[in-house]
Structure formats: structure tokens, C-alpha cells
Amino acid sequence: MQSYARFLVPSLTIDDLQDVAYMDTILGLPAGWTYSVKQLAQEWQNISQGNAYLLQDAAGNSYMQYVPGVSQPLVYTPGPLPILGVGTAFGFSRRLRARIKKSSL
């Protein structure tokens, strides 16, 4: 688990994450999946040098799975921010051109 969220289950605490039976009830894991808790002996840096699969469970908690050697092409999907940025730039350039045209007359 990379992070836990409280926006879907506001009462969720860090202590709840240790309770496997409780987490099994709120997560609704697919068949064959299990929830377990392990305490790391030392700091672990999960640095992916390939593809990593990110997913969220039913409670909004985030997980990352890294499979070494798996190479799949990445598909980039533009979000709304670049589209809004293009629209803003276009509007600004139209106003600027209008001001330049008006001042040159």
C-alpha cells in the first residue's frame, strides 16, 4: 500500500489497517486476493525502472505493483489541464491581436 484514504471511509485509521479481518470486510477483494500486513525491517524505496501498475481499492487506498521485465508501451491520455491551457492561450492571443490591431490604426 502506498497510501490510505479517508474520503470514502472517513472513520478509517492507521490502526484499522492492521486489522486484517476489518479490512477484508470493507475492501471487498476479488476472488483469490488477500489482504495482509507486513512491517518492513528497514526503509524500502520502490523505484520503478519499467512499468508500474497503480490501482485503488474500494476504500480509495492506493497500491503499486512493479513487475520487473514487463515492458508495455505507455499510453498517454491528455487531461483537462492541457486542453484548458490551449483554450486560455488561444483566448489571450485573440485579445492581444485585437489590441495590436486597434493600436496600429
N, C-alpha and C positions, 0 to 999 in steps of 0.2 A: 504494500500500500504506500502510495506516495503522499497522499493527504486524505484527511477525513473532512466531511462537510456536515454542517448542521442546518442547512436551509431546507432539507426535506424531512429530517428527523431532528427537530430543534432540541430535544431532550438528550441527544447522543453526547456522551462524554468520552474522554480518553479511557476511563476505567471500563466503559461498556465494550470497548474494542478488545479487551482482554477476555471477555465473557463469550466463549465460542457458541454456547447454546443460544444466547440472546442474539448474537449477530446472525446466526443461521435463520432465526425467525424473521428478522427484518430485511435480510438481503434477498431471500427467495432465489437462491442459486440454481442454475441449470443442473440437470441430471449429470452426475459424475464430478461435479465441482465440490470442493470442500473449503471451509474457512478454517485457518489455523493461525496460531500466534507463535512467533519466534522472537526471542530477544537477541540482537546481534552482540557479539563479544567485542567488536570494535567498529569504528565508523566505516561505512561502506559507500563508495562513490559509484553510482550506477551511470557510467558514461557509455552511451551507445555509440559505436562506430559503424553502425549499419542501420537497419530499420528497427524501430521500436514500436510496439503496439500499445496504444493508450486506450483505456476503457474506463467506464464508470459503472458502478453497481447501482442497485435500486435506491440506495440511500444517498447517492451523489459522491461517494468516496472514489478517489482516483487511483488507478493501478497502472503499472507499466511492465510489459513483458518484453524482454530483449532476447531474440533468438540468434545466436551467432551463426554466421554463414548464410543466413536467409537474405537474399538480395531481390528486392522487388522494386520496380520503378515507382518513384514517388509521384503522386498526383496532386498538383497544387490547385486549390479551388479559391478563386478570389472572394474575399469577404466584402461586406458593405463599405468598409472604410476606403479602400482604393476607388470604388465607384463614386462615393461621396466626394472624395478628393478631386477626381476628374471633373465632376459637376461644379464644384466650387471654383476650380481653376478656370473652367470654361466661362462661368458667370463673371469672374473677375476680369478675364481678358476682354470680354464683350464690353464691360463698363469702361475699362481702360482705353480700348479702341474708340469708344464713343467720346470720351473726354479728350483724347488726342485730336480726333476729327473736329470736335467743337472748338478747341483752342487754335487750330490752324486756320479756321475761317476768318 
